[in-house]
């Protein structure tokens, strides 16, 4: 009898734990500054457990996209999740001198060293979710300047994509022009 009660108790305990874990909500939300994740959350996946954060401040107020060489780095991907691979391609092509992707790649912030230059879509999400394009209460929680920010997505050997954080417009700009830089990382 005691064995049956123990088994029944164990079953009920597991069922209760399972019920609570299924109803558990994520502790994260868009616009939340979470130093344990490295910065400000601007994207969450469907589970709410993984997403993207941006650094709480700019890494540069004016940096070139490349380091003096108009080359095709093959960093054409623009979708969410492609910024890290784009950044690696840029670094392989351009070397270790200071420029937008290298500033992000070298960043050590809040205990993390896996920062990268956001892709075109990742940068756009920053504007619409925590920038001037966001709805209250997340409007402008990202502390962005009303200026141009580089993405890691290039158009061709001369141009790369940048976003204007005053109005949200996305433009191509010459890689030797200076734009602001804001690093991101995934969690």
Secondary structure by P-SEA (a helix, b strand, c coil): caaaaaaaaaaaaaaaaaaaaaaccccccccccccccccccccccccccccccccccccccbbbcccccccccccccccccaaaaaaaaaaaaccccccaaaaaaacccccccbbbbbcaaaaaaaaaccccccccccccccccccbbbbccccccccbbbbbccccbbbbbccccbbbbbbbbbcc
